[in-house]
Structures are given as C-alpha cells and as structure tokens.
Amino acid sequence: MRKLDYGRVLEKLTSFIQEKVDDSKADGVVIGVSGGIDSATTAYLAVKALGKERVLGLIMPYYMNKDVEDARLVCSSLGIEWREIGIKPIVDSFVAQLDFHPDKRSLGNIMARTRMVLLYAHANAKNYLVLGTSNRSEFLTGYFTKWGDGASDYAPLINLYKTEVWEIAKLLGVPERIIEKKPTAGLWEGQSDEEELGISYRLLDEILWRLVDLKMPKNEIAKELEVPIERVEYVENLVRRSEHKRRLPIGPTF
C-alpha cells in the first residue's frame, strides 16, 4: 500500500471540514452514526475540526443490535448532540405501498435512502451540511447505495482506503472495539461487508491501489501480490460495473 504520513493526513482532513463548513456558511454538520468505523472516524474528525457543539449525530437503526450500542458509544464519548430514530416503521410503510416484496438487497437500499432523507431533513432544519462517511475502497467498487449512503455534501474519507481509515481512527482515539469489529453495513442481520464484497479489505486495497492509482498491468499486480490473476480481474469488474454510481446522470448530446 501507499505510505502516508498519517499526522499530515489528519491535519488535512480537519482543515478540509473546517474550510467547507466555513465556505458554505453552515452552522455545523450532521452525520449518520452507524456504530461502524467509517461513521465513527468521520464523527471524531468533525468534532476535532468544529467542536462538539457544531456536530449532530443521527443513529437510525432498522435492527436493534450491538451496532446501536456502538453508535451510542461514539456519540456519548464525543459529547455531541445525538438523536436516535428507529427507521423500521418508515421503511415498512414504504414496503407496504409496493405491489411486490423487495429482496434483502432492495430492502437494504430503501433503508439507506430513508436515512439519507432524515439526514437532509435535519440538515435543512439546522442549516447544517451532511457529512458523508464513504471511503475510497467502497466508492471505487460501488459498495454503497446510490442516492443513499453515497449521498452527502462532503465526504472527508472518500480518498482514503479502508485500511487507511483504520489508521486514522487509531490516531483519533476511536474506541478500540469499533476499530476491531467486523465491518458491516447493517442492512440485514448477519451481513458482513467482506463476505458481500467477496474479498478482504486488505487484499482489496492492495489491488485497488495498484490497479487504479498506479495503473499497473493486471498480470504484474497478480505476480507482486502472489494472487491468481482472477482476483485482480474480479476487482477490476467491480470498479467497471459500478462506474454509473460515481457520476451524476448523463444524457445524449445533440
């Protein structure tokens, strides 16, 4: 992986948040706090950049599980204002209006988009910005819901790979149990990011960095990492198939 000076990265991240909030004349930021590493790191960065009085955390569970406890831990540890909104009644009411029963992936997308609506409702009411929690690993592979958790005003972590986010989290003092927990989007019970992605984050990041940033040939990546070339092609396909999720809608030119 690339070698970063994480002290300098931390300074740049906090300066970025300060500048964007000041430039937009917003009064603060709202963050969806899930109990995972990305939202926890984003919340800690926001408090470092703006102070706890200008950060609002929204905990929006569909399932009441350990992730909710971890999200509460993040908010209480930081001393920020936070609200807990159970989205199950909202999501279930959407589903009740459909003439079909969505599969678990579609239901997960409805959950993510419901959270986006709630984040922007609070942002509008308080003259806040929505601070996104996407990281580069998930952005490049399309592992996010379009117009759901992929929607935000600014996303401080979007150019940091997942393994780099872990390092920033350690510097910020994010609770150890959150850093060490298995990553999950919490879209259904027992869901695991790495199982759904079909690859570990550590290998994914090593391949992505070489494939996207260094633009190395696939056979060289496979040789250097000592993995079958099919693993590299698998990641390449994830990036290619999700291209539409990384841009605004386009139409034909005339």
N, C-alpha and C positions, 0 to 999 in steps of 0.2 A: 504493500500500500504506500501511498504518498506520505512523505514525512512533513508533518505540520508542527509549527510552534503553537501549541495549544493556548499558551498565555496570550499571544498576539491575536489568535482566533477569538478568544473570549472578549478581548477589548474591542475587536471589530464588530462582533455580534451585538454587544451592548450599545456601541456607538450607532450602529445601524438602526436599532429600535428607537433610540433617542431622537435621531435625525428624522425618521419617517413620521413619528408622532408629532414632533415639533413642526415639521413642514406642512402637515395636514391640519395643524391647529386642533388636533383631537385632544380630549381631556384625559385619555387613557386607553387601555386595551382590554379586550375580553378574550379569554382563552377557554376552549373546551378541554377540561381536565379529565382524562380517562383513567388515570392510575398507571399509565404506561410511561416508558422512558422519554418519548418524544414530547408529550404534553408537559411532563414534569420539568424537563430541561427548558422548554420554552417559558414556562411559568417562572422558573428561577431566574432566567435571563431577563424577563420583563421586570421583575422586582429589582434586580440589580441595576437595570437601566433607568427605571422610572420611579422606584419606590413603591412600597406595598399599597399605598393609598390610591394609586392610579391603575391598579390591576384587579380585574374581576374574573373569578373562575366559575365556570358553569360545569357542574357534574350532571351528566344526562344519561343515566343508565336505562337500559331496557331490562337487563337481568340484574337482580340484586345479588352480587357475589363479592369476592375478595377484591376485585378491581375497584369497586366503590369505596371500600375501606382504604385502599392505597390512594385514591383520588382525594379523599378527605384528609389523609395524612399530609399530602402535598400542600393543600390549601391551608390547613391549620399550622403546619410547620413554617410556612411563609407569612402567616398572619394576614392574608389577603381577605377581602370580602368574597364570599362564595355562596352560590345557590345550588340547590340540588333539585332537579326537575326530572321526575320519572317519565320517560317518553313512551312507555308501553301503551297507555290509553290513547295517545295521539297516533302512534303507529298502527295500533289495532283498528282505530277508526278509519284510517286510510284504507287498510286492507279490506275492511267491511264494505267499502264502496266499490271495490273491484268485482268484476264478474268472473274472477279466477283466483285461485290461491297461489301466491307467489312462492317460488322455491326459496331455499335459505339464502342464496346469494342475492336475489331480488329483494327479499325482506331486509337483508343487511344494508342494501343501498337505500331503501326507504328510511331506515334508522339514521344513516349518515346524513341524508338530506334533511331529515327532521331536525337534527342537531344544528345543521347549517342555518336553517330558518330561525331557530331560537337564538343562536349566536348573533345573527344580524338584527334581530328584533331588539335585543339588549344593547347592541352597539348603537343602533339608531336612537334609542331612548336616552342614552347617556353621552352621546357624541364621542363614542369610543371607536377604535379600529378593531377589526377581528384579526388576531394574530394566529396564523396557521401553524401547524405542527409537522408538516410534511418534511421528510428527509430525502436526500438525493437518491438513495437506493430504491425507495418506493416510488419516487417521482419518475425515475428513468424506466422502471419496469411496469409502470401503470398500476401499482398496487395501492390504489386509492379509489374512492368513489367520485366520479366526475360530477361536479356541482354539489358535492357532499363535503367530505373532509378535505378534498382538494381545493375547496373554495375559501379564500381568505383575502384580506387586503395586503398583507405582507407575511412572508414565511421565512423567518430567520435561519432555519436549519436546512433550507432546500438545496443548498450546495455542499452540505456535509453528508458523507456516507454514514450509514447506521453505526458502524464500528467507531466512527469519529464522534458521533453523538454520545456514545458511551463514555469516551474520554472527557468530553466537555462536562458531562453530568458529574463525573467524579470531581472535577475541579470546582464545580459549583456547590458541591455538598448535597446533591440529591440523595435521599435515603437509600442505603445500600440494598434494601430488599426490593426496591423498584429497579435499580440498575441490574440486579441479578435475576429478576424474574423472566420467565419465558415470554417473548413478545407476542401480543395478541391484539387484534382489532376489536375483540369483544362483540363480534356480530352474531355469533351463536355459541352456545355452550360447548366448551372444549376446543374452540377454534384456536389454531396456532398459526402465526404468520409464516414461519419457516416450513411447516407442513403444507400450507396452502401454496406458498411460492415454489415449493419443490426443491429448495436448496437452502443451505445455511447462509446467514447474513455474512459471515466471514469469507466464505468462498465467493458468494455473490459480489461482494465489494471488490475483492481482488480481481475478479473477471471484469466487472464494470469499469473499474479504473483503467485497466489496460485497453479494453475494447472501445470505450467512449472518449476518455481523456487522452490516452496515449495513441489511440488508433492503431494498435498493434495487429498484425495478421492473426487470424484465429489459431492457426497451427502453432505459431510462436507462443501464444498465450497458453495453449494446452501443454506445450513442452515445458515452459517455465514453471507452471503451477503443478505439473505432473498429474494432470487430469485428462480424461478422454475428451477429444475434440467435441463430442456430442454435448458435453456440459457447457462448453463455450457457445455452441450453436443454440442451445436451449435459452441461454441468457440473451443472446442476440435476437432471438424471436420474441422474447418478452418485450424488449425495447421497441422492436419494429411494430408489433401488433398494437402497442399502446400509444403510438405517436399521436393519434387524434385526441387523446386525453391531455396532451401538453400544449395545445394551442386553442385559440378561440375558433368558433365556427367559421368556415370559409365557403364561398360560393364561386360559380364560374365567372370569368372576366369577359367583358364584351368590348 
